[in-house]
Amino acid sequence: MPELPEVETIVRGLRPLLPGKTIQELQILHADVLRQPSGEFSDRLQGHTFESVCRRGKNIVAHLTGDTVLVVNLGMTGRLVLARDETLTTHPAVRFSLSAGPALVYDDVRRFGAVEVMDEAEWAERDRRLGPEPLSSSFTARRLYADLARSVSPIRSWLLDQRRVAGVGNIYANEALHLAGIHPQRPARSVTEGEARRLHRAIRWTLRRAVENRGTTLRDYRDASGNPGDNAAHLRVYGRDQKPCPRCSTRICRLVFGNRTAFFCPRCQPGGAGGIT
């Protein structure tokens, strides 16, 4: 699933190209990705001009004229691409014909993503439900430790909750926990203040490096130009079951809880559901 680095990479690709372009026509090929009736979606967007494009958590957020906000959540396999070449969009769901340049296409193989239009007040309410941005100054080690201390959830599950931290998903939660030396099943409140500081640094370092590498392509993710990311080669534990830990050479283990797969090194990340052993 695209996470903060992948969404940020897409936004950086769209930001210099979309502002000033007007949506002249919409083609809705699969209405199940919309969060409102097709007619309402089209009426609220057609004729409006892009003013800015940004990211909030895992969401691409485009502000348009007329108090209009287009929000795209890529789900598991979604892409938002400027389709200069039709081969870049194998499963188009929504096509935005623009006043200049190639069409903007939301493409999604499994169609678990969501495309929605709202006004600024509605977006502000949605925004308030999300946790802090992990690369922002408001996300501090002190705040992380205080928030963890109030939860009995496994730390990996806690990190995936977008109300806690916005933008972290399973790939980067696993990577950061390995870097910090914390078992993914440890109860959040068992994390010590020192471990919280390490985890805070690990989250920020992991995300920044992934952004520099333009995201992780394991299968479906592509940037706004249709190119894969380069970060997969730099993953420490995610998807590396039975391969050697880059720190100690112990074999990486795989386990499933909370309906998601976790990867960890049993030597570098001791403990589990009961805490440190």
RAWO-V918781 format. One record per residue. SS is DSSP state (hx for helix, st for strand, lp for the rest). NEAR is the number of other ideal C-beta (glycine too) atoms within 10 Angstrom. D_CENTER is the distance of its C-alpha to the mean C-alpha in whole Angstrom. Layout:
SS;NEAR;D_CENTER + SS;NEAR;D_CENTER
//
This chain:
lp;19;7 + lp;29;5 + lp;23;2 + hx;26;4 + hx;27;7 + hx;28;6 + hx;26;6 + hx;22;8 + hx;26;10 + hx;27;11 + hx;21;12 + hx;15;14 + hx;20;16 + hx;22;16 + hx;16;17 + hx;8;21 + hx;18;21 + hx;23;21 + lp;15;23 + lp;11;26 + lp;16;26 + st;16;27 + st;22;26 + st;13;29 + st;12;28 + st;15;26 + st;13;26 + st;16;24 + lp;14;24 + lp;14;23 + hx;15;23 + hx;9;21 + hx;22;17 + st;19;19 + lp;12;19 + lp;13;23 + lp;10;26 + hx;12;26 + hx;10;29 + hx;11;27 + hx;20;24 + hx;17;26 + hx;12;28 + hx;20;26 + hx;19;24 + lp;14;27 + lp;14;29 + lp;18;27 + st;16;26 + st;24;22 + st;14;23 + st;11;19 + st;24;16 + st;13;13 + st;19;9 + st;19;9 + lp;23;6 + lp;23;4 + st;22;7 + st;24;9 + st;20;13 + st;26;16 + st;17;19 + st;23;22 + lp;11;26 + lp;11;28 + lp;14;25 + st;21;23 + st;20;19 + st;25;17 + st;19;13 + st;25;11 + st;20;8 + lp;26;8 + lp;17;9 + lp;15;10 + lp;18;11 + st;28;11 + st;28;12 + st;27;13 + st;24;16 + st;20;19 + lp;19;22 + lp;12;25 + lp;11;25 + hx;11;25 + hx;8;24 + hx;19;21 + lp;20;20 + lp;11;22 + lp;17;20 + st;19;20 + st;23;20 + st;24;20 + st;17;22 + st;25;23 + st;15;26 + st;19;26 + lp;11;29 + lp;9;29 + lp;11;27 + lp;15;25 + lp;19;23 + st;24;20 + st;23;19 + st;28;16 + st;26;16 + st;28;15 + lp;16;17 + lp;11;17 + lp;18;16 + lp;15;14 + lp;23;12 + st;18;13 + st;26;15 + st;19;17 + st;22;19 + st;18;21 + st;12;23 + hx;11;22 + hx;10;23 + hx;14;21 + hx;21;18 + hx;11;19 + hx;10;20 + hx;16;16 + hx;15;15 + hx;7;17 + lp;10;16 + lp;17;13 + lp;18;13 + st;18;14 + st;17;11 + lp;23;12 + lp;15;13 + lp;10;15 + lp;7;19 + lp;9;19 + lp;17;17 + lp;14;20 + hx;17;21 + hx;11;24 + hx;14;21 + hx;23;19 + hx;18;23 + hx;12;24 + hx;17;21 + hx;24;21 + lp;14;25 + lp;9;25 + lp;16;23 + lp;9;24 + lp;17;21 + st;21;20 + hx;26;18 + hx;26;15 + hx;20;15 + hx;21;15 + hx;26;12 + hx;19;10 + lp;14;12 + lp;17;10 + lp;9;13 + lp;19;14 + st;22;11 + st;22;8 + lp;25;5 + lp;26;6 + lp;19;6 + hx;20;9 + hx;25;10 + hx;27;9 + hx;24;11 + hx;27;14 + hx;26;14 + hx;26;15 + hx;29;17 + hx;27;19 + hx;20;20 + hx;22;21 + lp;18;23 + lp;26;22 + lp;26;22 + lp;27;19 + lp;21;22 + lp;24;23 + st;18;23 + hx;22;21 + hx;15;25 + hx;19;26 + lp;23;24 + lp;13;27 + hx;13;27 + hx;10;27 + hx;19;24 + hx;24;22 + hx;16;23 + hx;18;22 + hx;23;19 + hx;20;18 + hx;14;19 + hx;20;17 + hx;27;13 + hx;16;14 + hx;14;16 + hx;28;13 + hx;22;10 + hx;13;13 + hx;14;14 + hx;26;11 + hx;19;11 + hx;13;15 + lp;17;15 + lp;21;13 + lp;26;10 + lp;25;11 + lp;18;13 + lp;14;14 + lp;9;15 + lp;19;14 + lp;26;11 + lp;21;13 + lp;21;13 + lp;22;15 + lp;15;18 + lp;17;17 + lp;15;17 + lp;16;15 + lp;21;14 + lp;14;16 + hx;25;14 + hx;18;15 + hx;8;19 + hx;14;18 + lp;20;16 + lp;18;19 + lp;26;18 + lp;21;16 + lp;15;17 + lp;18;21 + lp;13;23 + lp;8;26 + lp;12;26 + st;12;27 + lp;20;25 + lp;15;25 + lp;14;27 + lp;10;29 + lp;10;30 + lp;13;29 + st;13;28 + st;22;24 + st;16;24 + st;13;22 + st;15;22 + st;8;21 + st;13;20 + lp;14;18 + lp;6;18 + st;16;16 + st;15;17 + st;23;17 + st;25;19 + st;25;21 + st;24;24 + lp;15;27 + lp;14;29 + lp;21;26 + lp;25;25 + lp;15;28 + lp;17;28 + st;17;26 + lp;12;26 + lp;11;29 + st;14;28 + lp;13;30 + lp;7;33
//
